[in-house]
Amino acid sequence: MNNMIGYSNVPESFLYCNHNKCPRRGKCLRYQVALDISQKLPYYTTVNPQHNAGNENNCDFFKSLFKFSSVIIL
């Protein structure tokens, strides 16, 4: 099963992020999917990296790359 999420797996209206100095970029869906955008795409919508500069750990636009599920252990 392939669990990779890339450009072709998100809606056209998805908000991307290109903040390459963000400490959370490795776990951010917006950043990781932006890395997969094709050169053929003439434009896309992205978060302004200056908007969160200095406050990256509390970014309102952060979207976790990992999906967590609840587990009940009895």
Predicted model as a PDB file, atoms N, CA, C, CB and O in Angstrom, pLDDT in the B-factor column:
MODEL        1                                                                  
ATOM      1  N   MET A   1       0.846  -1.187   0.000  1.00 35.00           N  
ATOM      2  CA  MET A   1       0.000   0.000   0.000  1.00 35.00           C  
ATOM      3  C   MET A   1       0.886   1.242   0.000  1.00 35.00           C  
ATOM      4  CB  MET A   1      -0.959   0.003   1.225  1.00 35.00           C  
ATOM      5  O   MET A   1       1.824   1.333   0.792  1.00 35.00           O  
ATOM      6  N   ASN A   2       0.602   2.180  -0.863  1.00 44.00           N  
ATOM      7  CA  ASN A   2       1.370   3.411  -0.969  1.00 44.00           C  
ATOM      8  C   ASN A   2       0.666   4.517  -0.193  1.00 44.00           C  
ATOM      9  CB  ASN A   2       1.562   3.816  -2.450  1.00 44.00           C  
ATOM     10  O   ASN A   2      -0.450   4.911  -0.534  1.00 44.00           O  
ATOM     11  N   ASN A   3       1.327   5.021   0.861  1.00 56.00           N  
ATOM     12  CA  ASN A   3       0.744   6.066   1.693  1.00 56.00           C  
ATOM     13  C   ASN A   3       1.337   7.437   1.395  1.00 56.00           C  
ATOM     14  CB  ASN A   3       0.938   5.733   3.153  1.00 56.00           C  
ATOM     15  O   ASN A   3       1.142   8.374   2.169  1.00 56.00           O  
ATOM     16  N   MET A   4       2.055   7.566   0.288  1.00 66.00           N  
ATOM     17  CA  MET A   4       2.674   8.839  -0.051  1.00 66.00           C  
ATOM     18  C   MET A   4       1.606   9.857  -0.444  1.00 66.00           C  
ATOM     19  CB  MET A   4       3.694   8.660  -1.190  1.00 66.00           C  
ATOM     20  O   MET A   4       0.686   9.559  -1.205  1.00 66.00           O  
ATOM     21  N   ILE A   5       1.756  11.054   0.092  1.00 73.00           N  
ATOM     22  CA  ILE A   5       0.849  12.133  -0.259  1.00 73.00           C  
ATOM     23  C   ILE A   5       1.637  13.117  -1.095  1.00 73.00           C  
ATOM     24  CB  ILE A   5       0.232  12.817   1.009  1.00 73.00           C  
ATOM     25  O   ILE A   5       2.690  13.595  -0.675  1.00 73.00           O  
ATOM     26  N   GLY A   6       1.139  13.414  -2.255  1.00 78.00           N  
ATOM     27  CA  GLY A   6       1.825  14.338  -3.142  1.00 78.00           C  
ATOM     28  C   GLY A   6       0.845  15.319  -3.743  1.00 78.00           C  
ATOM     29  O   GLY A   6      -0.334  15.349  -3.391  1.00 78.00           O  
ATOM     30  N   TYR A   7       1.349  16.108  -4.644  1.00 81.00           N  
ATOM     31  CA  TYR A   7       0.560  17.151  -5.286  1.00 81.00           C  
ATOM     32  C   TYR A   7      -0.741  16.626  -5.880  1.00 81.00           C  
ATOM     33  CB  TYR A   7       1.373  17.813  -6.361  1.00 81.00           C  
ATOM     34  O   TYR A   7      -1.775  17.289  -5.783  1.00 81.00           O  
ATOM     35  N   SER A   8      -0.705  15.462  -6.486  1.00 82.00           N  
ATOM     36  CA  SER A   8      -1.902  14.924  -7.142  1.00 82.00           C  
ATOM     37  C   SER A   8      -2.954  14.420  -6.153  1.00 82.00           C  
ATOM     38  CB  SER A   8      -1.510  13.800  -8.072  1.00 82.00           C  
ATOM     39  O   SER A   8      -4.064  14.076  -6.559  1.00 82.00           O  
ATOM     40  N   ASN A   9      -2.621  14.372  -4.862  1.00 83.00           N  
ATOM     41  CA  ASN A   9      -3.538  13.870  -3.847  1.00 83.00           C  
ATOM     42  C   ASN A   9      -4.257  14.957  -3.051  1.00 83.00           C  
ATOM     43  CB  ASN A   9      -2.796  12.997  -2.910  1.00 83.00           C  
ATOM     44  O   ASN A   9      -5.040  14.639  -2.156  1.00 83.00           O  
ATOM     45  N   VAL A  10      -4.012  16.205  -3.350  1.00 87.00           N  
ATOM     46  CA  VAL A  10      -4.647  17.286  -2.593  1.00 87.00           C  
ATOM     47  C   VAL A  10      -5.586  18.087  -3.506  1.00 87.00           C  
ATOM     48  CB  VAL A  10      -3.571  18.218  -1.964  1.00 87.00           C  
ATOM     49  O   VAL A  10      -5.404  18.107  -4.723  1.00 87.00           O  
ATOM     50  N   PRO A  11      -6.584  18.743  -2.913  1.00 89.00           N  
ATOM     51  CA  PRO A  11      -7.517  19.523  -3.736  1.00 89.00           C  
ATOM     52  C   PRO A  11      -6.838  20.722  -4.404  1.00 89.00           C  
ATOM     53  CB  PRO A  11      -8.684  20.007  -2.882  1.00 89.00           C  
ATOM     54  O   PRO A  11      -5.805  21.200  -3.935  1.00 89.00           O  
ATOM     55  N   GLU A  12      -7.417  21.192  -5.483  1.00 87.00           N  
ATOM     56  CA  GLU A  12      -6.851  22.342  -6.202  1.00 87.00           C  
ATOM     57  C   GLU A  12      -6.747  23.579  -5.328  1.00 87.00           C  
ATOM     58  CB  GLU A  12      -7.691  22.659  -7.422  1.00 87.00           C  
ATOM     59  O   GLU A  12      -5.859  24.407  -5.533  1.00 87.00           O  
ATOM     60  N   SER A  13      -7.631  23.718  -4.367  1.00 91.00           N  
ATOM     61  CA  SER A  13      -7.652  24.901  -3.503  1.00 91.00           C  
ATOM     62  C   SER A  13      -6.729  24.772  -2.288  1.00 91.00           C  
ATOM     63  CB  SER A  13      -9.065  25.164  -3.036  1.00 91.00           C  
ATOM     64  O   SER A  13      -6.768  25.620  -1.396  1.00 91.00           O  
ATOM     65  N   PHE A  14      -5.907  23.731  -2.239  1.00 93.00           N  
ATOM     66  CA  PHE A  14      -5.030  23.492  -1.091  1.00 93.00           C  
ATOM     67  C   PHE A  14      -4.043  24.637  -0.918  1.00 93.00           C  
ATOM     68  CB  PHE A  14      -4.275  22.165  -1.255  1.00 93.00           C  
ATOM     69  O   PHE A  14      -3.518  25.164  -1.899  1.00 93.00           O  
ATOM     70  N   LEU A  15      -3.791  25.020   0.325  1.00 95.00           N  
ATOM     71  CA  LEU A  15      -2.844  26.082   0.653  1.00 95.00           C  
ATOM     72  C   LEU A  15      -1.481  25.449   0.937  1.00 95.00           C  
ATOM     73  CB  LEU A  15      -3.340  26.924   1.879  1.00 95.00           C  
ATOM     74  O   LEU A  15      -1.360  24.620   1.838  1.00 95.00           O  
ATOM     75  N   TYR A  16      -0.472  25.829   0.188  1.00 95.00           N  
ATOM     76  CA  TYR A  16       0.870  25.275   0.318  1.00 95.00           C  
ATOM     77  C   TYR A  16       1.749  26.179   1.177  1.00 95.00           C  
ATOM     78  CB  TYR A  16       1.503  25.077  -1.062  1.00 95.00           C  
ATOM     79  O   TYR A  16       1.365  27.298   1.519  1.00 95.00           O  
ATOM     80  N   CYS A  17       2.930  25.677   1.516  1.00 96.00           N  
ATOM     81  CA  CYS A  17       3.917  26.484   2.247  1.00 96.00           C  
ATOM     82  C   CYS A  17       5.298  26.218   1.673  1.00 96.00           C  
ATOM     83  CB  CYS A  17       3.887  26.168   3.774  1.00 96.00           C  
ATOM     84  O   CYS A  17       5.652  25.071   1.400  1.00 96.00           O  
ATOM     85  N   ASN A  18       6.074  27.275   1.490  1.00 94.00           N  
ATOM     86  CA  ASN A  18       7.429  27.170   0.959  1.00 94.00           C  
ATOM     87  C   ASN A  18       8.473  27.711   1.938  1.00 94.00           C  
ATOM     88  CB  ASN A  18       7.527  27.913  -0.362  1.00 94.00           C  
ATOM     89  O   ASN A  18       9.576  28.074   1.530  1.00 94.00           O  
ATOM     90  N   HIS A  19       8.130  27.763   3.213  1.00 95.00           N  
ATOM     91  CA  HIS A  19       9.036  28.322   4.226  1.00 95.00           C  
ATOM     92  C   HIS A  19      10.150  27.308   4.517  1.00 95.00           C  
ATOM     93  CB  HIS A  19       8.255  28.684   5.542  1.00 95.00           C  
ATOM     94  O   HIS A  19      10.020  26.464   5.405  1.00 95.00           O  
ATOM     95  N   ASN A  20      11.241  27.406   3.756  1.00 94.00           N  
ATOM     96  CA  ASN A  20      12.293  26.398   3.830  1.00 94.00           C  
ATOM     97  C   ASN A  20      13.187  26.498   5.065  1.00 94.00           C  
ATOM     98  CB  ASN A  20      13.137  26.490   2.616  1.00 94.00           C  
ATOM     99  O   ASN A  20      14.101  25.690   5.231  1.00 94.00           O  
ATOM    100  N   LYS A  21      12.938  27.468   5.922  1.00 93.00           N  
ATOM    101  CA  LYS A  21      13.700  27.577   7.171  1.00 93.00           C  
ATOM    102  C   LYS A  21      12.829  27.260   8.390  1.00 93.00           C  
ATOM    103  CB  LYS A  21      14.295  28.986   7.307  1.00 93.00           C  
ATOM    104  O   LYS A  21      13.278  27.397   9.528  1.00 93.00           O  
ATOM    105  N   CYS A  22      11.618  26.847   8.159  1.00 95.00           N  
ATOM    106  CA  CYS A  22      10.711  26.518   9.248  1.00 95.00           C  
ATOM    107  C   CYS A  22      11.206  25.249   9.957  1.00 95.00           C  
ATOM    108  CB  CYS A  22       9.259  26.327   8.717  1.00 95.00           C  
ATOM    109  O   CYS A  22      11.520  24.263   9.290  1.00 95.00           O  
ATOM    110  N   PRO A  23      11.281  25.257  11.282  1.00 95.00           N  
ATOM    111  CA  PRO A  23      11.738  24.070  11.992  1.00 95.00           C  
ATOM    112  C   PRO A  23      10.752  22.904  11.928  1.00 95.00           C  
ATOM    113  CB  PRO A  23      12.004  24.416  13.422  1.00 95.00           C  
ATOM    114  O   PRO A  23      11.124  21.772  12.238  1.00 95.00           O  
ATOM    115  N   ARG A  24       9.515  23.155  11.536  1.00 95.00           N  
ATOM    116  CA  ARG A  24       8.487  22.111  11.472  1.00 95.00           C  
ATOM    117  C   ARG A  24       8.239  21.609  10.049  1.00 95.00           C  
ATOM    118  CB  ARG A  24       7.190  22.633  12.056  1.00 95.00           C  
ATOM    119  O   ARG A  24       7.330  20.807   9.834  1.00 95.00           O  
ATOM    120  N   ARG A  25       9.021  22.062   9.083  1.00 94.00           N  
ATOM    121  CA  ARG A  25       8.770  21.726   7.675  1.00 94.00           C  
ATOM    122  C   ARG A  25       8.818  20.228   7.396  1.00 94.00           C  
ATOM    123  CB  ARG A  25       9.776  22.426   6.797  1.00 94.00           C  
ATOM    124  O   ARG A  25       8.136  19.759   6.485  1.00 94.00           O  
ATOM    125  N   GLY A  26       9.598  19.472   8.148  1.00 93.00           N  
ATOM    126  CA  GLY A  26       9.693  18.034   7.942  1.00 93.00           C  
ATOM    127  C   GLY A  26       8.438  17.280   8.326  1.00 93.00           C  
ATOM    128  O   GLY A  26       8.236  16.143   7.900  1.00 93.00           O  
ATOM    129  N   LYS A  27       7.595  17.908   9.129  1.00 93.00           N  
ATOM    130  CA  LYS A  27       6.362  17.270   9.583  1.00 93.00           C  
ATOM    131  C   LYS A  27       5.120  17.994   9.080  1.00 93.00           C  
ATOM    132  CB  LYS A  27       6.339  17.207  11.094  1.00 93.00           C  
ATOM    133  O   LYS A  27       4.004  17.665   9.482  1.00 93.00           O  
ATOM    134  N   CYS A  28       5.305  18.966   8.212  1.00 94.00           N  
ATOM    135  CA  CYS A  28       4.188  19.789   7.736  1.00 94.00           C  
ATOM    136  C   CYS A  28       3.704  19.331   6.358  1.00 94.00           C  
ATOM    137  CB  CYS A  28       4.603  21.268   7.680  1.00 94.00           C  
ATOM    138  O   CYS A  28       4.469  19.312   5.393  1.00 94.00           O  
ATOM    139  N   LEU A  29       2.456  18.971   6.285  1.00 93.00           N  
ATOM    140  CA  LEU A  29       1.859  18.538   5.023  1.00 93.00           C  
ATOM    141  C   LEU A  29       1.937  19.629   3.969  1.00 93.00           C  
ATOM    142  CB  LEU A  29       0.409  18.125   5.236  1.00 93.00           C  
ATOM    143  O   LEU A  29       2.238  19.341   2.811  1.00 93.00           O  
ATOM    144  N   ARG A  30       1.673  20.873   4.342  1.00 94.00           N  
ATOM    145  CA  ARG A  30       1.689  21.982   3.380  1.00 94.00           C  
ATOM    146  C   ARG A  30       3.066  22.126   2.721  1.00 94.00           C  
ATOM    147  CB  ARG A  30       1.298  23.299   4.079  1.00 94.00           C  
ATOM    148  O   ARG A  30       3.159  22.352   1.515  1.00 94.00           O  
ATOM    149  N   TYR A  31       4.123  21.996   3.509  1.00 95.00           N  
ATOM    150  CA  TYR A  31       5.484  22.107   2.973  1.00 95.00           C  
ATOM    151  C   TYR A  31       5.862  20.889   2.133  1.00 95.00           C  
ATOM    152  CB  TYR A  31       6.487  22.280   4.113  1.00 95.00           C  
ATOM    153  O   TYR A  31       6.384  21.032   1.027  1.00 95.00           O  
ATOM    154  N   GLN A  32       5.599  19.698   2.655  1.00 93.00           N  
ATOM    155  CA  GLN A  32       5.991  18.476   1.959  1.00 93.00           C  
ATOM    156  C   GLN A  32       5.287  18.318   0.617  1.00 93.00           C  
ATOM    157  CB  GLN A  32       5.704  17.276   2.828  1.00 93.00           C  
ATOM    158  O   GLN A  32       5.905  17.888  -0.357  1.00 93.00           O  
ATOM    159  N   VAL A  33       4.015  18.655   0.554  1.00 93.00           N  
ATOM    160  CA  VAL A  33       3.287  18.559  -0.721  1.00 93.00           C  
ATOM    161  C   VAL A  33       3.794  19.612  -1.705  1.00 93.00           C  
ATOM    162  CB  VAL A  33       1.761  18.728  -0.495  1.00 93.00           C  
ATOM    163  O   VAL A  33       3.829  19.367  -2.911  1.00 93.00           O  
ATOM    164  N   ALA A  34       4.185  20.775  -1.202  1.00 94.00           N  
ATOM    165  CA  ALA A  34       4.721  21.825  -2.083  1.00 94.00           C  
ATOM    166  C   ALA A  34       6.002  21.361  -2.776  1.00 94.00           C  
ATOM    167  CB  ALA A  34       4.995  23.112  -1.280  1.00 94.00           C  
ATOM    168  O   ALA A  34       6.305  21.807  -3.883  1.00 94.00           O  
ATOM    169  N   LEU A  35       6.746  20.476  -2.137  1.00 93.00           N  
ATOM    170  CA  LEU A  35       7.973  19.951  -2.751  1.00 93.00           C  
ATOM    171  C   LEU A  35       7.672  19.099  -3.985  1.00 93.00           C  
ATOM    172  CB  LEU A  35       8.758  19.123  -1.732  1.00 93.00           C  
ATOM    173  O   LEU A  35       8.553  18.871  -4.815  1.00 93.00           O  
ATOM    174  N   ASP A  36       6.443  18.635  -4.104  1.00 91.00           N  
ATOM    175  CA  ASP A  36       6.046  17.740  -5.192  1.00 91.00           C  
ATOM    176  C   ASP A  36       5.313  18.452  -6.335  1.00 91.00           C  
ATOM    177  CB  ASP A  36       5.169  16.648  -4.645  1.00 91.00           C  
ATOM    178  O   ASP A  36       4.860  17.801  -7.277  1.00 91.00           O  
ATOM    179  N   ILE A  37       5.196  19.768  -6.261  1.00 92.00           N  
ATOM    180  CA  ILE A  37       4.471  20.505  -7.297  1.00 92.00           C  
ATOM    181  C   ILE A  37       5.232  20.461  -8.620  1.00 92.00           C  
ATOM    182  CB  ILE A  37       4.245  21.966  -6.862  1.00 92.00           C  
ATOM    183  O   ILE A  37       6.443  20.675  -8.671  1.00 92.00           O  
ATOM    184  N   SER A  38       4.499  20.181  -9.669  1.00 88.00           N  
ATOM    185  CA  SER A  38       5.082  20.079 -11.005  1.00 88.00           C  
ATOM    186  C   SER A  38       5.485  21.450 -11.558  1.00 88.00           C  
ATOM    187  CB  SER A  38       4.096  19.405 -11.955  1.00 88.00           C  
ATOM    188  O   SER A  38       4.858  22.465 -11.253  1.00 88.00           O  
ATOM    189  N   GLN A  39       6.529  21.460 -12.364  1.00 90.00           N  
ATOM    190  CA  GLN A  39       6.951  22.692 -13.039  1.00 90.00           C  
ATOM    191  C   GLN A  39       5.894  23.164 -14.028  1.00 90.00           C  
ATOM    192  CB  GLN A  39       8.285  22.477 -13.763  1.00 90.00           C  
ATOM    193  O   GLN A  39       5.882  24.331 -14.421  1.00 90.00           O  
ATOM    194  N   LYS A  40       5.021  22.271 -14.422  1.00 90.00           N  
ATOM    195  CA  LYS A  40       3.981  22.622 -15.391  1.00 90.00           C  
ATOM    196  C   LYS A  40       2.880  23.486 -14.791  1.00 90.00           C  
ATOM    197  CB  LYS A  40       3.374  21.367 -15.966  1.00 90.00           C  
ATOM    198  O   LYS A  40       2.130  24.134 -15.521  1.00 90.00           O  
ATOM    199  N   LEU A  41       2.781  23.499 -13.452  1.00 89.00           N  
ATOM    200  CA  LEU A  41       1.767  24.310 -12.788  1.00 89.00           C  
ATOM    201  C   LEU A  41       2.231  25.772 -12.779  1.00 89.00           C  
ATOM    202  CB  LEU A  41       1.501  23.796 -11.334  1.00 89.00           C  
ATOM    203  O   LEU A  41       3.261  26.081 -12.179  1.00 89.00           O  
ATOM    204  N   PRO A  42       1.487  26.681 -13.434  1.00 93.00           N  
ATOM    205  CA  PRO A  42       1.960  28.060 -13.552  1.00 93.00           C  
ATOM    206  C   PRO A  42       1.884  28.873 -12.248  1.00 93.00           C  
ATOM    207  CB  PRO A  42       1.166  28.758 -14.609  1.00 93.00           C  
ATOM    208  O   PRO A  42       2.659  29.812 -12.067  1.00 93.00           O  
ATOM    209  N   TYR A  43       0.971  28.527 -11.348  1.00 92.00           N  
ATOM    210  CA  TYR A  43       0.856  29.256 -10.081  1.00 92.00           C  
ATOM    211  C   TYR A  43       0.094  28.406  -9.067  1.00 92.00           C  
ATOM    212  CB  TYR A  43       0.145  30.623 -10.290  1.00 92.00           C  
ATOM    213  O   TYR A  43      -0.612  27.464  -9.427  1.00 92.00           O  
ATOM    214  N   TYR A  44       0.251  28.758  -7.801  1.00 94.00           N  
ATOM    215  CA  TYR A  44      -0.471  28.095  -6.710  1.00 94.00           C  
ATOM    216  C   TYR A  44      -0.525  29.036  -5.516  1.00 94.00           C  
ATOM    217  CB  TYR A  44       0.208  26.743  -6.320  1.00 94.00           C  
ATOM    218  O   TYR A  44       0.194  30.035  -5.473  1.00 94.00           O  
ATOM    219  N   THR A  45      -1.378  28.719  -4.545  1.00 96.00           N  
ATOM    220  CA  THR A  45      -1.563  29.563  -3.366  1.00 96.00           C  
ATOM    221  C   THR A  45      -0.677  29.061  -2.235  1.00 96.00           C  
ATOM    222  CB  THR A  45      -3.049  29.584  -2.926  1.00 96.00           C  
ATOM    223  O   THR A  45      -0.650  27.867  -1.937  1.00 96.00           O  
ATOM    224  N   THR A  46       0.045  29.984  -1.610  1.00 96.00           N  
ATOM    225  CA  THR A  46       0.967  29.603  -0.543  1.00 96.00           C  
ATOM    226  C   THR A  46       0.880  30.560   0.647  1.00 96.00           C  
ATOM    227  CB  THR A  46       2.396  29.563  -1.075  1.00 96.00           C  
ATOM    228  O   THR A  46       0.469  31.712   0.507  1.00 96.00           O  
ATOM    229  N   VAL A  47       1.269  30.064   1.804  1.00 95.00           N  
ATOM    230  CA  VAL A  47       1.347  30.880   3.012  1.00 95.00           C  
ATOM    231  C   VAL A  47       2.530  31.833   2.855  1.00 95.00           C  
ATOM    232  CB  VAL A  47       1.496  29.988   4.303  1.00 95.00           C  
ATOM    233  O   VAL A  47       3.582  31.444   2.348  1.00 95.00           O  
ATOM    234  N   ASN A  48       2.360  33.060   3.282  1.00 94.00           N  
ATOM    235  CA  ASN A  48       3.458  34.022   3.273  1.00 94.00           C  
ATOM    236  C   ASN A  48       4.421  33.660   4.404  1.00 94.00           C  
ATOM    237  CB  ASN A  48       2.929  35.492   3.427  1.00 94.00           C  
ATOM    238  O   ASN A  48       4.039  33.762   5.570  1.00 94.00           O  
ATOM    239  N   PRO A  49       5.658  33.241   4.105  1.00 91.00           N  
ATOM    240  CA  PRO A  49       6.583  32.827   5.160  1.00 91.00           C  
ATOM    241  C   PRO A  49       6.920  33.954   6.143  1.00 91.00           C  
ATOM    242  CB  PRO A  49       7.856  32.306   4.540  1.00 91.00           C  
ATOM    243  O   PRO A  49       7.292  33.690   7.286  1.00 91.00           O  
ATOM    244  N   GLN A  50       6.793  35.175   5.711  1.00 91.00           N  
ATOM    245  CA  GLN A  50       7.070  36.304   6.614  1.00 91.00           C  
ATOM    246  C   GLN A  50       5.969  36.490   7.654  1.00 91.00           C  
ATOM    247  CB  GLN A  50       7.236  37.591   5.810  1.00 91.00           C  
ATOM    248  O   GLN A  50       6.195  37.096   8.701  1.00 91.00           O  
ATOM    249  N   HIS A  51       4.783  35.970   7.365  1.00 91.00           N  
ATOM    250  CA  HIS A  51       3.655  36.097   8.295  1.00 91.00           C  
ATOM    251  C   HIS A  51       3.949  35.418   9.632  1.00 91.00           C  
ATOM    252  CB  HIS A  51       2.389  35.499   7.677  1.00 91.00           C  
ATOM    253  O   HIS A  51       3.561  35.924  10.685  1.00 91.00           O  
ATOM    254  N   ASN A  52       4.632  34.279   9.591  1.00 86.00           N  
ATOM    255  CA  ASN A  52       4.936  33.524  10.808  1.00 86.00           C  
ATOM    256  C   ASN A  52       6.402  33.583  11.210  1.00 86.00           C  
ATOM    257  CB  ASN A  52       4.535  32.094  10.626  1.00 86.00           C  
ATOM    258  O   ASN A  52       6.817  32.865  12.120  1.00 86.00           O  
ATOM    259  N   ALA A  53       7.174  34.401  10.570  1.00 89.00           N  
ATOM    260  CA  ALA A  53       8.605  34.480  10.874  1.00 89.00           C  
ATOM    261  C   ALA A  53       8.818  34.744  12.367  1.00 89.00           C  
ATOM    262  CB  ALA A  53       9.282  35.588  10.029  1.00 89.00           C  
ATOM    263  O   ALA A  53       8.298  35.713  12.921  1.00 89.00           O  
ATOM    264  N   GLY A  54       9.585  33.870  12.996  1.00 91.00           N  
ATOM    265  CA  GLY A  54       9.856  33.995  14.423  1.00 91.00           C  
ATOM    266  C   GLY A  54       8.823  33.311  15.302  1.00 91.00           C  
ATOM    267  O   GLY A  54       9.010  33.205  16.514  1.00 91.00           O  
ATOM    268  N   ASN A  55       7.740  32.849  14.704  1.00 91.00           N  
ATOM    269  CA  ASN A  55       6.677  32.193  15.473  1.00 91.00           C  
ATOM    270  C   ASN A  55       6.266  30.872  14.814  1.00 91.00           C  
ATOM    271  CB  ASN A  55       5.452  33.127  15.606  1.00 91.00           C  
ATOM    272  O   ASN A  55       5.107  30.464  14.893  1.00 91.00           O  
ATOM    273  N   GLU A  56       7.208  30.226  14.179  1.00 94.00           N  
ATOM    274  CA  GLU A  56       6.912  29.022  13.404  1.00 94.00           C  
ATOM    275  C   GLU A  56       6.340  27.881  14.244  1.00 94.00           C  
ATOM    276  CB  GLU A  56       8.159  28.553  12.715  1.00 94.00           C  
ATOM    277  O   GLU A  56       5.535  27.095  13.745  1.00 94.00           O  
ATOM    278  N   ASN A  57       6.739  27.781  15.497  1.00 94.00           N  
ATOM    279  CA  ASN A  57       6.249  26.684  16.335  1.00 94.00           C  
ATOM    280  C   ASN A  57       4.786  26.846  16.724  1.00 94.00           C  
ATOM    281  CB  ASN A  57       7.091  26.576  17.583  1.00 94.00           C  
ATOM    282  O   ASN A  57       4.188  25.921  17.275  1.00 94.00           O  
ATOM    283  N   ASN A  58       4.208  27.993  16.448  1.00 94.00           N  
ATOM    284  CA  ASN A  58       2.790  28.235  16.713  1.00 94.00           C  
ATOM    285  C   ASN A  58       2.044  28.634  15.451  1.00 94.00           C  
ATOM    286  CB  ASN A  58       2.627  29.315  17.769  1.00 94.00           C  
ATOM    287  O   ASN A  58       1.060  29.371  15.517  1.00 94.00           O  
ATOM    288  N   CYS A  59       2.500  28.160  14.317  1.00 94.00           N  
ATOM    289  CA  CYS A  59       1.914  28.515  13.022  1.00 94.00           C  
ATOM    290  C   CYS A  59       0.452  28.071  12.938  1.00 94.00           C  
ATOM    291  CB  CYS A  59       2.724  27.882  11.879  1.00 94.00           C  
ATOM    292  O   CYS A  59       0.136  26.903  13.165  1.00 94.00           O  
ATOM    293  N   ASP A  60      -0.421  29.000  12.614  1.00 93.00           N  
ATOM    294  CA  ASP A  60      -1.850  28.699  12.469  1.00 93.00           C  
ATOM    295  C   ASP A  60      -2.134  27.844  11.241  1.00 93.00           C  
ATOM    296  CB  ASP A  60      -2.652  29.989  12.389  1.00 93.00           C  
ATOM    297  O   ASP A  60      -3.202  27.240  11.140  1.00 93.00           O  
ATOM    298  N   PHE A  61      -1.194  27.789  10.314  1.00 95.00           N  
ATOM    299  CA  PHE A  61      -1.403  27.067   9.060  1.00 95.00           C  
ATOM    300  C   PHE A  61      -0.773  25.675   9.057  1.00 95.00           C  
ATOM    301  CB  PHE A  61      -0.847  27.871   7.913  1.00 95.00           C  
ATOM    302  O   PHE A  61      -0.929  24.930   8.089  1.00 95.00           O  
ATOM    303  N   PHE A  62      -0.064  25.315  10.125  1.00 95.00           N  
ATOM    304  CA  PHE A  62       0.583  24.003  10.208  1.00 95.00           C  
ATOM    305  C   PHE A  62      -0.454  22.901  10.087  1.00 95.00           C  
ATOM    306  CB  PHE A  62       1.365  23.857  11.529  1.00 95.00           C  
ATOM    307  O   PHE A  62      -1.488  22.927  10.755  1.00 95.00           O  
ATOM    308  N   LYS A  63      -0.169  21.939   9.233  1.00 93.00           N  
ATOM    309  CA  LYS A  63      -1.043  20.778   9.048  1.00 93.00           C  
ATOM    310  C   LYS A  63      -0.135  19.554   9.125  1.00 93.00           C  
ATOM    311  CB  LYS A  63      -1.847  20.838   7.664  1.00 93.00           C  
ATOM    312  O   LYS A  63       0.761  19.380   8.300  1.00 93.00           O  
ATOM    313  N   SER A  64      -0.376  18.724  10.111  1.00 92.00           N  
ATOM    314  CA  SER A  64       0.484  17.582  10.360  1.00 92.00           C  
ATOM    315  C   SER A  64       0.530  16.622   9.174  1.00 92.00           C  
ATOM    316  CB  SER A  64       0.019  16.850  11.594  1.00 92.00           C  
ATOM    317  O   SER A  64      -0.491  16.308   8.562  1.00 92.00           O  
ATOM    318  N   LEU A  65       1.723  16.174   8.873  1.00 84.00           N  
ATOM    319  CA  LEU A  65       1.937  15.211   7.799  1.00 84.00           C  
ATOM    320  C   LEU A  65       1.472  13.820   8.210  1.00 84.00           C  
ATOM    321  CB  LEU A  65       3.412  15.176   7.400  1.00 84.00           C  
ATOM    322  O   LEU A  65       1.147  12.985   7.365  1.00 84.00           O  
ATOM    323  N   PHE A  66       1.446  13.585   9.501  1.00 76.00           N  
ATOM    324  CA  PHE A  66       1.103  12.269  10.019  1.00 76.00           C  
ATOM    325  C   PHE A  66      -0.318  12.235  10.539  1.00 76.00           C  
ATOM    326  CB  PHE A  66       2.065  11.865  11.115  1.00 76.00           C  
ATOM    327  O   PHE A  66      -0.782  13.180  11.176  1.00 76.00           O  
ATOM    328  N   LYS A  67      -0.997  11.149  10.267  1.00 65.00           N  
ATOM    329  CA  LYS A  67      -2.357  10.962  10.763  1.00 65.00           C  
ATOM    330  C   LYS A  67      -2.274  10.070  11.997  1.00 65.00           C  
ATOM    331  CB  LYS A  67      -3.297  10.337   9.662  1.00 65.00           C  
ATOM    332  O   LYS A  67      -1.725   8.969  11.950  1.00 65.00           O  
ATOM    333  N   PHE A  68      -2.818  10.558  13.079  1.00 54.00           N  
ATOM    334  CA  PHE A  68      -2.804   9.802  14.311  1.00 54.00           C  
ATOM    335  C   PHE A  68      -4.156   9.155  14.523  1.00 54.00           C  
ATOM    336  CB  PHE A  68      -2.436  10.695  15.498  1.00 54.00           C  
ATOM    337  O   PHE A  68      -5.194   9.741  14.218  1.00 54.00           O  
ATOM    338  N   SER A  69      -4.135   7.953  15.044  1.00 52.00           N  
ATOM    339  CA  SER A  69      -5.385   7.284  15.361  1.00 52.00           C  
ATOM    340  C   SER A  69      -5.374   6.930  16.846  1.00 52.00           C  
ATOM    341  CB  SER A  69      -5.588   6.013  14.477  1.00 52.00           C  
ATOM    342  O   SER A  69      -4.315   6.722  17.438  1.00 52.00           O  
ATOM    343  N   SER A  70      -6.536   6.866  17.423  1.00 52.00           N  
ATOM    344  CA  SER A  70      -6.665   6.524  18.831  1.00 52.00           C  
ATOM    345  C   SER A  70      -6.601   5.015  19.005  1.00 52.00           C  
ATOM    346  CB  SER A  70      -7.976   7.079  19.411  1.00 52.00           C  
ATOM    347  O   SER A  70      -7.188   4.260  18.230  1.00 52.00           O  
ATOM    348  N   VAL A  71      -5.895   4.597  20.012  1.00 54.00           N  
ATOM    349  CA  VAL A  71      -5.783   3.188  20.328  1.00 54.00           C  
ATOM    350  C   VAL A  71      -6.146   3.004  21.791  1.00 54.00           C  
ATOM    351  CB  VAL A  71      -4.354   2.649  20.027  1.00 54.00           C  
ATOM    352  O   VAL A  71      -5.636   3.708  22.663  1.00 54.00           O  
ATOM    353  N   ILE A  72      -7.021   2.065  22.047  1.00 56.00           N  
ATOM    354  CA  ILE A  72      -7.398   1.760  23.422  1.00 56.00           C  
ATOM    355  C   ILE A  72      -6.773   0.425  23.786  1.00 56.00           C  
ATOM    356  CB  ILE A  72      -8.956   1.728  23.602  1.00 56.00           C  
ATOM    357  O   ILE A  72      -7.023  -0.589  23.133  1.00 56.00           O  
ATOM    358  N   ILE A  73      -5.966   0.432  24.825  1.00 55.00           N  
ATOM    359  CA  ILE A  73      -5.330  -0.807  25.277  1.00 55.00           C  
ATOM    360  C   ILE A  73      -6.006  -1.215  26.574  1.00 55.00           C  
ATOM    361  CB  ILE A  73      -3.774  -0.632  25.473  1.00 55.00           C  
ATOM    362  O   ILE A  73      -6.053  -0.446  27.534  1.00 55.00           O  
ATOM    363  N   LEU A  74      -6.527  -2.433  26.590  1.00 48.00           N  
ATOM    364  CA  LEU A  74      -7.203  -2.948  27.784  1.00 48.00           C  
ATOM    365  C   LEU A  74      -6.321  -3.915  28.534  1.00 48.00           C  
ATOM    366  CB  LEU A  74      -8.511  -3.626  27.412  1.00 48.00           C  
ATOM    367  O   LEU A  74      -6.727  -4.448  29.566  1.00 48.00           O  
TER     368      LEU A  74                                                      
ENDMDL                                                                          
END                                                                             
